Amino acid sequence: MAEGLRLIPPARLREIARAIFGAAGCPDAEAEAIADHLVDANLAGHDSHGVIRILPYVKALRRGAVVPGRTPEVVRQEPALVVLDAANGFGQTAANAATDRACSIAETMGAGTVLMRRSGHVGRLGAYAERAGAKGFATIILCNAPRPGGGVIAPWGGRERRLGANPIAMGMPRPGAPAFILDFSTSYYAVGKLRVARNRGQLLPEPAIIAADGTPTRDPNAYFGPPEGAMIPFGGHKGYALNVFTDLLAGLLSGGGADYPPPGTDEQGGNNLLIHAVSVEAAVGGSGARGLAEAIAAYAAWVTSATPLDPARPVLLPGEPEARARAERAAGIALDPQTLAQIAEAASLVGLGDLGL
């Protein structure tokens, strides 16, 4: 383990997070859902969407940008489509409800789509693909992220921030093994990964930031400034185009918008979602389930049979890195002193005493 990191048992982190959000005014079930989601993100290896988010969430709650105890309201309902308004409720509970609604529609109709606007930050998008996958549904999930500060990403060929990180997730159930889960930000890195690197005093693996003077850099501090820089989209013009479509389909189509107003700030923004769920059972029929399972197993074996470039790193399928991380981190999650201090600050803001971190 790297120097300065502390290993905290997952159960202890859940307890701390539940206590903080409960003291902040969240109902018990909501505090538990938020805590479970954040700690699971750490367990899955995505520290950028884990407990490092506790302090931004508490600050967003205190300034009224997110409201505890909200239930998404139905704005429009068609046989295979529902539009929801989360009314600035916490993202984890809102997105759980939206995912369950999409699966419920798909159970009846074969496929279903939910558009949800004005949600708090939903966290790790792949968690909702996993949630649907556990119920037997394949998913495509788009998320746009309007927030103060002119966005986080520069458009392809530009310098200043104009776009959100806008993640995309997909899921496909995989009988007898972890589901195939795709989950990536359309920025080169999620902003949370920049926060983790900044907290740990590390450079990014690659120059994913455009500094204010237009120079590419690996320094996460160049993004936060002052003067603030911008992230580049992953995959050049292709990632940029995917980013634009998350704004169009999740933001504008839901009615949540795609506005990224200045001035710059590091505050936590909200999300709008498009969740499309497909019933695997309806797609293949009861008699086809076994054939699909066999085809998936054969496909997975074929893909992973490729000779690895590095013998120490076998070819993995989407979703397998998270499964490995959960096994490796079951005994404890390593947190840096800065993140631990931020959690303690969040506890102090809601009136809790020493948490023993």
Long-range contacts (C-beta under 8 A, 24 or more apart in sequence): 1-334, 2-200, 2-334, 4-336, 4-337, 5-334, 5-335, 5-336, 6-334, 6-335, 6-337, 6-340, 6-357, 7-331, 7-332, 7-333, 7-334, 8-332, 8-333, 8-334, 8-335, 8-357, 9-331, 9-332, 9-333, 10-39, 10-42, 10-43, 10-329, 10-330, 10-332, 10-333, 13-39, 13-42, 13-51, 13-333, 14-39, 16-51, 16-343, 16-347, 16-355, 16-357, 17-51, 17-54, 19-347, 19-352, 19-355, 20-54, 20-58, 20-343, 20-346, 20-347, 20-350, 20-352, 21-57, 21-58, 21-68, 23-347, 23-350, 23-351, 23-352, 24-58, 24-61, 24-62, 24-68, 24-350, 25-61, 25-68, 25-69, 26-68, 26-69, 26-90, 27-68, 27-69, 29-93, 30-68, 30-69, 30-90, 30-92, 30-93, 33-90, 33-92, 33-93, 33-96, 34-90, 34-92, 34-93, 37-92, 37-123, 37-124, 37-127, 38-123, 39-333, 40-124, 40-127, 41-123, 41-124, 41-127, 42-329, 42-333, 43-325, 43-326, 43-329, 43-330, 43-333, 44-124, 44-126, 44-322, 44-325, 44-326, 45-321, 45-322, 45-324, 45-325, 45-326, 45-329, 46-124, 46-126, 46-183, 46-192, 46-322, 47-192, 47-193, 47-196, 48-189, 48-190, 48-191, 48-192, 48-193, 48-194, 48-195, 48-196, 49-123, 49-124, 49-190, 49-192, 50-333, 51-333, 51-335, 51-339, 51-343, 52-192, 52-195, 52-196, 52-199, 52-339, 52-342, 53-121, 53-123, 53-192, 53-268, 54-342, 54-343, 54-346, 55-342, 55-343, 55-345, 55-346, 56-121, 56-267, 56-268, 57-90, 57-120, 57-121, 57-268, 57-346, 58-346, 58-349, 58-350, 59-267, 59-268, 59-349, 60-120, 60-121, 60-267, 60-268, 62-349, 63-267, 65-120, 65-267, 65-268, 65-270, 66-90, 66-91, 66-120, 66-121, 66-268, 66-270, 70-94, 71-97, 72-97, 72-98, 72-116, 72-119, 75-117, 75-255, 79-105, 79-109, 80-105, 80-109, 80-111, 80-112, 80-113, 81-105, 81-112, 81-113, 81-114, 81-115, 82-112, 82-113, 82-114, 82-115, 83-114, 83-115, 83-116, 83-117, 83-254, 83-255, 84-114, 84-115, 84-116, 84-117, 85-116, 85-117, 85-118, 85-255, 86-116, 86-117, 86-118, 86-119, 86-120, 87-118, 88-118, 88-119, 88-120, 88-270, 89-119, 89-120, 90-120, 91-119, 91-120, 91-121, 91-122, 91-123, 91-270, 91-271, 92-120, 92-122, 92-123, 94-119, 94-120, 94-122, 95-119, 95-122, 95-123, 95-128, 95-271, 95-273, 96-128, 96-131, 98-128, 98-273, 98-275, 99-128, 99-131, 99-132, 99-139, 99-275, 99-277, 100-131, 102-132, 102-137, 102-139, 102-275, 102-276, 102-277, 103-132, 103-135, 103-137, 103-277, 105-277, 106-137, 106-277, 106-278, 106-279, 106-282, 107-279, 110-278, 110-279, 110-282, 110-283, 111-276, 111-277, 111-278, 111-279, 111-282, 112-276, 112-277, 113-274, 113-275, 113-276, 113-277, 114-273, 114-274, 114-275, 114-277, 115-250, 115-253, 115-254, 115-255, 115-272, 115-273, 115-274, 115-275, 116-254, 116-256, 116-272, 116-273, 116-275, 117-254, 117-255, 117-256, 117-257, 117-272, 118-256, 118-270, 118-272, 119-270, 119-271, 119-272, 119-273, 120-270, 120-271, 121-145, 121-268, 121-269, 121-270, 121-271, 122-271, 122-273, 124-183, 125-167, 125-168, 125-169, 125-183, 126-169, 126-171, 126-181, 126-182, 126-183, 126-322, 128-169, 128-275, 129-169, 129-170, 129-171, 129-179, 129-181, 129-182, 129-183, 130-171, 130-179, 130-181, 132-171, 132-275, 132-277, 133-171, 133-172, 133-173, 133-174, 133-179, 133-181, 134-173, 134-179, 136-173, 136-279, 136-280, 136-281, 137-171, 137-173, 137-277, 137-278, 137-279, 137-280, 138-170, 138-171, 138-172, 138-173, 138-277, 138-278, 138-280, 138-283, 139-169, 139-170, 139-171, 139-275, 139-276, 139-277, 139-278, 140-168, 140-169, 140-170, 140-274, 140-275, 140-276, 141-168, 141-169, 141-170, 141-171, 141-273, 141-274, 141-275, 141-276, 142-166, 142-168, 142-245, 142-246, 142-249, 142-250, 142-273, 142-274, 143-167, 143-168, 143-169, 143-246, 143-250, 143-271, 143-272, 143-273, 143-274, 144-246, 144-247, 144-250, 144-251, 144-256, 144-258, 144-271, 144-272, 145-269, 145-270, 145-271, 146-251, 146-256, 146-257, 146-258, 146-259, 146-260, 146-269, 146-270, 146-272, 147-260, 147-267, 147-268, 147-269, 147-270, 148-260, 148-261, 148-262, 148-263, 148-264, 148-265, 148-267, 148-269, 149-228, 149-260, 149-262, 149-263, 149-264, 149-265, 149-266, 149-267, 149-269, 150-260, 150-261, 150-262, 150-263, 150-264, 151-260, 152-187, 152-191, 152-223, 152-230, 152-231, 153-186, 153-187, 153-230, 153-231, 153-232, 153-233, 153-243, 154-210, 154-230, 154-231, 154-232, 154-233, 155-233, 155-240, 156-233, 156-236, 156-237, 156-240, 159-210, 159-214, 159-230, 160-230, 161-228, 161-230, 161-231, 161-260, 161-264, 162-260, 163-233, 163-240, 163-243, 163-244, 163-247, 163-260, 164-243, 164-246, 164-247, 164-258, 164-260, 164-269, 165-190, 165-191, 165-231, 166-242, 166-243, 166-246, 166-247, 166-250, 167-246, 168-242, 168-246, 172-296, 173-280, 174-296, 174-300, 174-319, 175-293, 175-296, 175-297, 176-293, 176-297, 177-300, 178-319, 178-320, 178-322, 178-323, 179-319, 180-317, 180-318, 180-319, 181-318, 181-319, 181-322, 182-318, 184-234, 185-234, 186-233, 186-234, 186-239, 186-240, 186-242, 186-243, 186-246, 187-231, 187-232, 187-233, 187-234, 187-239, 187-243, 188-231, 188-232, 188-233, 188-234, 188-239, 189-231, 191-223, 191-231, 194-220, 194-223, 194-224, 194-231, 195-220, 196-336, 196-339, 198-224, 199-336, 199-338, 199-339, 199-342, 200-336, 200-338, 208-232, 224-266, 225-264, 228-264, 249-274, 250-274
